[in-house]
Amino acid sequence: MDEKFNKKLTLEEILKEVGLLTPEQVNIARKHATFTAIDISGALIELGFVDEITLATWLSVREGIPFFPSLKEYVNKNSKKLLSEEFARRHIIVPLFLKNKILTIAVANPYDVVALDNIIATTGYAIKMVLSTRTEIFRMIDFIYMGAELPFIDEKKTDITKPKIDSEQKTTALEIEIENPIEPNSIEKEERIGKLVIERLAREDTGVINEVNKLVERAVEMGASDIHFDPGDEKIYVRYRIDGILRDIISFPQGKKKSLLARLKLMANLDITETRHPQDGRIKISVAKRQIDLRVSTVPAINGEKIVLRILDKEKGLIKLDEMGMNPDALKIFRKAMAQNNGIILITGPTGSGKTTTLYAALKELNKTERNIMTIEDPVEYQIERINQVQVNPRIGLTFASGLRAFLRQDPDIILVGEIRDKETADIAIQAALTGHLVFSTLHTNDVPSTITRLFDIGIKPYLVSATLLCVVAQRLARVLCPICKEKYIPPYELLEQFSIPAKEEIVFYKPKGCKACHGTGYKGRMPIFEIFYLNNEARRMIINRRSRTELKEFFQKSGMKTLFEDGIQRVMEGVTSLDEVLRVSHFGSE
């Protein structure tokens, strides 16, 4: 018998050694196997610790034994004379054919040395093995020993190894596959084994491929912005972020985790063996004849890797300023700032507040033949024709600051810096604004006044802020009430008084109810609410004197600035959103 089959370790011990099983899972599987009188591989599969395709593929690569998901082209009913049915079922082995005194068998567990020795002793033949799943082997056993008809199996989903061949070619084709296995000695590290296994799984397991495709398609149909794959103790959970709120969608058993996450990493061209460090990548996919970009982020967690897909729908991403939902007064102020030849325009708000959409809408409007527009982003979310967009790459030293320095030598008119994260980037942005460039950027701040004080905090001199800052926009995304099921109600006077809402006759608010169209949430879609201020001379004097956030806010409001809450209340009065939603996103009263 081939020396490589003479294993000292058991299947579960090997799987534990390479990290496919935990010691606790091994103990549970052994107890389950004893209690249910099944073999260990069956116990592992029944408990969901590993799925059949994962197990067979891993063994195939590790041992250099070819894996055949479908055996129907190679099995012969006459082969039942070679092994007894009782032996075949007990050891989950099916005889395929005999040629040149070599018996070819399909096995689920290549480490069952007792069974292999028994076959050699009783038949007198040397043996060669191919791997298949337990389900496929039992299907073949039923076929050759009981005459059971083979159910229709979709070739595209099962036979991933061989093309269709006629009866005269069967033996030759299979033997060629067997004679040229992957040599186990050529794999020096378990990491290399893992990579080969996962690659094969991710490329060939049509079940996993279909699952991933369906999850993305459903997310796009439901209008999700992100898909979260969260590893748990016993399951991997999938959630969609819809209208800013995460919702549970489905869960998969632990056994599917590796192949599911591997498929995503393969699609994103990430290192599928790297599970200890975060990675970022992109996937392009077509859904309902629409080109969808998926931004992929992985992070190692206690129970395994967490993967998040950000859905970037080009049809939704590149909208016009007039379609943004900005109130007419705010839009007029924003366009006034955009019309300047130099200065800085800052868009602020937390992650997921729509800052990128606003920036791209502005650039799209400014994108004219006579202008050289350059952007440096992390990442480039949407590509705009005739705008020069650069992706940050810290590994090669391409940061916001270094990219911005290079831009100044490229004769730009308008520059977009994805985010001002540090003093160095802020200093170069200010230099660009002082030398005749219009600069757009973002900051993670809560409102307009705190944006100015944040610039002070990172070390920018007040006189430079005063000299270059044109306009600040703070924004949030509030959920829109479902037009089908929203309900009217008359707010009590006490409520209006509490939030300083002017009491009018027959004032009507709306609240969410929930229906099939909005998946029971009462909301469908989102719209932005804004706080915007164009700096006047008095504001610049206050900045030079480094006035506090409270003083700045008070002055801005006296000068006519609507706060986020006030802009949101206007949308409540219009019946577009609810008071609860405006309170949630504007953090009213949290100061």
Backbone hydrogen bonds, N-H to C=O, Kabsch-Sander energy under -0.5 kcal/mol:
donor,donor_aa,acceptor,acceptor_aa,energy
5,F,2,D,-1.7
6,N,3,E,-1.5
7,K,5,F,-1.9
14,I,10,T,-2.2
15,L,11,L,-2.4
16,K,12,E,-1.9
17,E,13,E,-2.2
18,V,14,I,-1.7
19,G,16,K,-1.2
20,L,15,L,-2.1
21,L,15,L,-1.2
26,V,22,T,-2.1
27,N,23,P,-2.2
28,I,24,E,-2.3
29,A,25,Q,-2.7
30,R,26,V,-2.4
31,K,27,N,-2.1
32,H,28,I,-2.5
33,A,29,A,-2.6
34,T,30,R,-2.2
35,F,31,K,-2.6
36,T,32,H,-2.4
37,A,33,A,-1.0
38,I,33,A,-1.4
43,A,39,D,-1.9
44,L,40,I,-2.5
45,I,41,S,-1.9
46,E,42,G,-2.8
47,L,43,A,-2.2
48,G,45,I,-1.1
49,F,44,L,-1.8
50,V,44,L,-1.0
51,D,255,G,-0.9
55,L,51,D,-2.6
56,A,52,E,-2.7
57,T,53,I,-2.6
58,W,54,T,-2.5
59,L,55,L,-2.4
60,S,56,A,-2.2
61,V,57,T,-2.2
62,R,58,W,-2.5
63,E,59,L,-2.6
64,G,60,S,-1.2
65,I,60,S,-1.1
68,F,131,L,-3.1
74,Y,71,L,-2.1
75,V,71,L,-1.4
79,S,76,N,-2.0
80,K,77,K,-1.4
81,K,78,N,-1.6
82,L,79,S,-1.8
83,L,79,S,-0.7
88,A,84,S,-2.4
89,R,85,E,-2.7
90,R,86,E,-2.2
91,H,87,F,-2.3
92,I,88,A,-0.9
93,I,88,A,-1.9
94,V,106,A,-2.2
96,L,104,T,-2.8
97,F,104,T,-1.1
99,K,102,I,-2.1
102,I,99,K,-1.5
103,L,126,A,-3.1
104,T,97,F,-2.7
104,T,102,I,-0.6
105,I,103,L,-0.5
105,I,128,K,-2.6
106,A,94,V,-2.6
107,V,130,V,-2.5
108,A,92,I,-0.9
112,D,109,N,-1.3
113,V,111,Y,-2.1
116,L,112,D,-1.9
117,D,113,V,-2.8
118,N,114,V,-2.1
119,I,115,A,-2.1
120,I,116,L,-2.0
121,A,117,D,-2.5
122,T,118,N,-2.7
123,T,119,I,-2.4
124,G,120,I,-1.9
126,A,101,K,-1.5
128,K,103,L,-2.3
130,V,105,I,-2.1
131,L,66,P,-3.0
132,S,107,V,-2.0
137,I,133,T,-2.3
138,F,134,R,-2.6
139,R,135,T,-1.8
140,M,136,E,-2.0
141,I,137,I,-2.5
142,D,138,F,-2.4
143,F,139,R,-1.4
144,I,140,M,-2.8
145,Y,141,I,-2.4
146,M,141,I,-0.6
146,M,142,D,-1.2
147,G,143,F,-0.8
148,A,142,D,-2.1
157,K,154,D,-1.2
158,T,154,D,-1.4
159,D,155,E,-1.1
160,I,158,T,-1.7
169,Q,166,D,-1.1
170,K,166,D,-0.9
173,A,169,Q,-3.0
174,L,170,K,-2.3
175,E,171,T,-2.7
176,I,172,T,-2.3
177,E,173,A,-1.6
178,I,174,L,-2.2
179,E,175,E,-3.0
180,N,176,I,-0.9
183,E,181,P,-0.5
186,S,183,E,-1.3
187,I,184,P,-1.5
188,E,186,S,-0.8
192,R,189,K,-0.6
193,I,189,K,-1.6
194,G,190,E,-3.0
195,K,191,E,-2.2
196,L,192,R,-2.3
197,V,193,I,-2.7
198,I,194,G,-2.8
199,E,195,K,-2.6
200,R,196,L,-2.2
201,L,197,V,-2.8
202,A,198,I,-3.2
203,R,199,E,-2.2
204,E,200,R,-2.6
205,D,201,L,-2.5
206,T,204,E,-1.4
209,I,205,D,-2.3
210,N,206,T,-2.7
211,E,207,G,-2.0
212,V,208,V,-2.5
213,N,209,I,-2.3
214,K,210,N,-2.7
215,L,211,E,-2.3
216,V,212,V,-2.2
217,E,213,N,-2.7
218,R,214,K,-2.8
219,A,215,L,-2.0
220,V,216,V,-2.4
221,E,217,E,-2.4
222,M,218,R,-2.2
223,G,220,V,-1.0
224,A,219,A,-2.9
225,S,241,R,-3.0
226,D,241,R,-0.8
227,I,309,L,-2.4
228,H,239,R,-3.2
229,F,307,I,-2.9
230,D,228,H,-0.6
230,D,237,Y,-3.2
232,G,235,K,-2.9
236,I,252,F,-2.5
237,Y,230,D,-3.1
238,V,250,I,-3.0
239,R,228,H,-2.3
240,Y,247,R,-2.2
241,R,226,D,-2.3
242,I,240,Y,-0.8
242,I,245,I,-2.7
243,D,223,G,-0.5
245,I,242,I,-1.8
247,R,240,Y,-2.6
249,I,238,V,-2.6
250,I,238,V,-1.3
252,F,236,I,-2.5
254,Q,234,E,-1.5
255,G,48,G,-1.9
256,K,253,P,-2.0
257,K,254,Q,-1.6
260,L,256,K,-2.5
261,L,257,K,-2.7
262,A,258,K,-2.3
263,R,259,S,-1.9
264,L,260,L,-1.5
265,K,261,L,-2.3
266,L,262,A,-2.6
267,M,263,R,-2.4
268,A,264,L,-1.6
269,N,266,L,-1.5
270,L,265,K,-2.9
272,I,270,L,-0.8
274,E,271,D,-1.0
275,T,273,T,-0.8
279,Q,298,T,-1.1
281,G,296,V,-2.4
282,R,268,A,-0.7
283,I,294,L,-2.4
285,I,292,I,-2.9
287,V,285,I,-0.5
287,V,290,R,-2.7
290,R,287,V,-1.6
292,I,285,I,-3.4
292,I,290,R,-0.7
293,D,312,L,-2.4
294,L,283,I,-3.4
295,R,293,D,-0.5
295,R,310,R,-2.7
296,V,281,G,-3.1
296,V,294,L,-0.6
297,S,308,V,-2.1
298,T,279,Q,-2.7
299,V,306,K,-2.2
301,A,304,G,-1.3
304,G,301,A,-1.3
306,K,299,V,-2.9
307,I,229,F,-1.6
308,V,297,S,-2.5
309,L,227,I,-2.8
310,R,295,R,-3.0
310,R,308,V,-0.6
311,I,225,S,-2.8
311,I,309,L,-0.6
312,L,293,D,-3.4
312,L,310,R,-0.6
313,D,311,I,-0.7
314,K,291,Q,-0.9
314,K,312,L,-0.8
316,K,313,D,-0.8
317,G,313,D,-2.7
318,L,314,K,-1.6
319,I,317,G,-1.4
323,E,320,K,-1.3
324,M,321,L,-1.5
331,L,327,N,-2.5
332,K,328,P,-2.0
333,I,329,D,-1.8
334,F,330,A,-2.5
335,R,331,L,-2.5
336,K,332,K,-1.6
337,A,333,I,-1.7
338,M,334,F,-2.2
339,A,335,R,-1.3
340,Q,337,A,-1.6
343,G,437,H,-1.9
344,I,468,T,-2.6
345,I,439,V,-2.9
346,L,471,C,-2.2
347,I,441,S,-2.4
348,T,473,V,-3.5
349,G,443,L,-1.3
353,S,350,P,-1.3
358,T,354,G,-1.9
359,L,355,K,-2.5
360,Y,356,T,-2.7
361,A,357,T,-2.1
362,A,358,T,-2.1
363,L,359,L,-2.5
364,K,360,Y,-2.5
365,E,361,A,-1.6
366,L,362,A,-1.8
367,N,363,L,-1.1
368,K,366,L,-1.5
371,R,368,K,-1.8
373,I,371,R,-0.8
374,M,414,I,-2.3
375,T,388,N,-2.8
376,I,416,L,-2.5
377,E,390,V,-2.8
378,D,379,P,-0.7
381,E,379,P,-0.9
387,I,384,I,-1.8
388,N,373,I,-2.1
389,Q,387,I,-0.9
390,V,375,T,-2.4
392,V,377,E,-2.8
393,N,398,L,-2.7
396,I,393,N,-1.7
397,G,394,P,-1.5
398,L,393,N,-2.2
399,T,397,G,-1.2
403,G,399,T,-2.6
404,L,400,F,-2.2
405,R,401,A,-2.0
406,A,402,S,-1.9
407,F,403,G,-2.1
408,L,404,L,-1.4
409,R,406,A,-1.5
410,Q,407,F,-2.7
413,D,372,N,-3.0
414,I,372,N,-1.8
415,I,438,L,-2.7
416,L,374,M,-2.4
417,V,415,I,-0.5
417,V,440,F,-2.9
418,G,376,I,-3.2
418,G,416,L,-0.6
420,I,442,T,-2.5
421,R,419,E,-0.9
426,A,422,D,-2.1
427,D,423,K,-3.0
428,I,424,E,-1.8
429,A,425,T,-2.3
430,I,426,A,-2.4
431,Q,427,D,-2.2
432,A,428,I,-2.4
433,A,429,A,-2.2
434,L,430,I,-2.5
435,T,431,Q,-1.2
436,G,433,A,-1.2
437,H,432,A,-1.6
438,L,413,D,-2.1
439,V,343,G,-3.1
439,V,437,H,-0.6
440,F,415,I,-2.9
441,S,345,I,-1.9
442,T,417,V,-0.6
443,L,347,I,-1.4
445,T,443,L,-1.4
451,T,447,D,-1.0
451,T,448,V,-0.7
452,I,448,V,-1.2
453,T,449,P,-1.8
454,R,450,S,-1.6
455,L,451,T,-1.5
456,F,452,I,-1.5
457,D,453,T,-2.1
458,I,454,R,-1.7
459,G,456,F,-1.7
460,I,455,L,-2.2
464,L,461,K,-1.0
465,V,461,K,-1.9
466,S,462,P,-2.7
467,A,463,Y,-1.7
468,T,464,L,-1.5
469,L,465,V,-2.5
470,L,344,I,-2.8
471,C,344,I,-1.3
472,V,533,F,-2.0
473,V,346,L,-2.9
474,A,531,E,-3.4
475,Q,348,T,-1.9
476,R,529,I,-1.9
478,A,476,R,-0.6
478,A,527,M,-3.0
480,V,525,G,-2.8
481,L,576,V,-2.6
482,C,522,G,-2.6
486,K,482,C,-1.7
487,E,511,K,-2.7
489,Y,509,F,-2.3
495,L,492,P,-0.6
496,L,492,P,-1.7
497,E,493,Y,-2.7
498,Q,494,E,-2.3
499,F,495,L,-1.5
500,S,497,E,-1.3
501,I,496,L,-3.1
507,I,504,K,-1.1
509,F,489,Y,-2.7
511,K,487,E,-2.5
518,C,515,C,-0.5
519,H,516,K,-1.3
520,G,515,C,-3.1
521,T,518,C,-1.5
524,K,480,V,-2.9
527,M,478,A,-2.6
529,I,476,R,-2.2
531,E,474,A,-2.4
533,F,472,V,-2.1
535,L,470,L,-2.1
535,L,533,F,-0.6
540,R,536,N,-2.0
541,R,537,N,-1.9
542,M,538,E,-2.1
543,I,539,A,-2.1
544,I,540,R,-2.3
545,N,541,R,-1.8
546,R,543,I,-1.9
547,R,542,M,-2.0
552,L,548,S,-2.4
553,K,549,R,-2.8
554,E,550,T,-2.3
555,F,551,E,-2.1
556,F,552,L,-2.9
557,Q,553,K,-2.4
558,K,554,E,-1.9
559,S,555,F,-1.7
560,G,557,Q,-1.5
561,M,556,F,-2.5
567,D,563,T,-2.6
568,G,564,L,-2.3
569,I,565,F,-2.7
570,Q,566,E,-1.6
571,R,567,D,-1.3
572,V,568,G,-1.8
573,M,569,I,-2.6
574,E,570,Q,-1.2
575,G,572,V,-1.4
576,V,571,R,-2.4
577,T,571,R,-0.9
582,V,578,S,-1.8
583,L,579,L,-2.5
584,R,580,D,-2.0
585,V,581,E,-2.2
586,S,582,V,-2.2
587,H,583,L,-1.0
588,F,583,L,-0.7
590,S,587,H,-1.9
